[in-house]
Amino acid sequence: MAAESNITNLKGASDEHYASPSLLQLALGRLWRDRLSMIALTLLLLLTVSAYGAPIITQLLGVNPNSIVGPSFLPPGVDGHLLGLDDIGRDHLARLLYAGQISLKIGFLAAFLSLVIGVSLGLATGYFGGIVDDITIWLITTINSIPLFFIILIIAAILSPDDNTLIIVLGFLGWTSTTRLVRGETLSLREREFVISARAIGATRIRIMFAHILPNLISIILINLAIDIGVIILVEAGLSFLGVGVKPPTATWGNMLTNAQTFFTRGPHLVFWPGFMIFLTVLCLYVLGDGLRDAFDPTTVDQ
């Protein structure tokens, strides 16, 4: 009876299925344990929620971003204005929150647009190769040979750039680095056994690219997206400094910082806060991108 019981137990144990965690589950677990990356992600979420919750926040505080409510250059904390007033007497906190909407909108949407273009072209060139690859590489080399600021200066001379124009321009000019990364990975992945097997059983090219190769590119896509958002926010600030960014009265962190530089001695708070928001947002994006790279690294050994 004891022998039969042991045999039964062995059979029961062999019938059990132990599902090993996927790469995504392992990566999310590593990211959750990365305190610095989680702090950066939390700060980014707070900044985004605060910016897009600006109508509610300003209503609760009883302020308006475009109304003159007091004397120019009022210091922070005076008369209930937490961050003071700007050079014409508008509430600086309200304008900073609404400016965050535009800066984050430009960063996120332009980066997403360039990501879609870059990933699609990278997959196509890496998988098909040949003339498709040659044309794409020629196009990338041509675009990268022309300075981005020079192209935008030309566009600004023709059009009056607003946030939507900048999103389109930066999105259509910022895909080259993503294409190079995705193309290189696709060239390697298309020769792997699972792709050859899928091709052998009759899977279409579209299915192989998007169902078999693309999921293996998620890590570099997320990392590149985080970095691109930060770069585009910095580019927008640089364009505002050159006078070809979003024009006032529409506020962005970039043009607020540019406009305030002439008032540094009279209102240092007008310079500090837009600069700090740009610095904090870009720093959090870079830290999160670094954390994503470590989390999705298959060579990482969990402790």
Secondary structure, DSSP 8 states (H G I E B T S, - for coil): -HHHHHHHHHHHHHH-------HHHHHHHHHHH-HHHHHHHHHHHHHHHHHHTHHHHHHHHT--TT-B-S-TT--TTGGG-TT-B-TTSBBHHHHHHHHHHHHHHHHHHHHHHHHHHHHHHHHHHHHH-HHHHHHHHHHHHHHHTS-HHHHHHHHHHHS---HHHHHHHHHHHS-HHHHHHHHHHHHHHTTSHHHHHHHHTT--HHHIIIIIIGGGGHHHHHHHHHHHHHHHHHHHHHHHHHT-S--TTS--HHHHHHHHGGGTTT-HHHHHHHHHHHHHHHHHHHHHHHHHHHHT-TT----
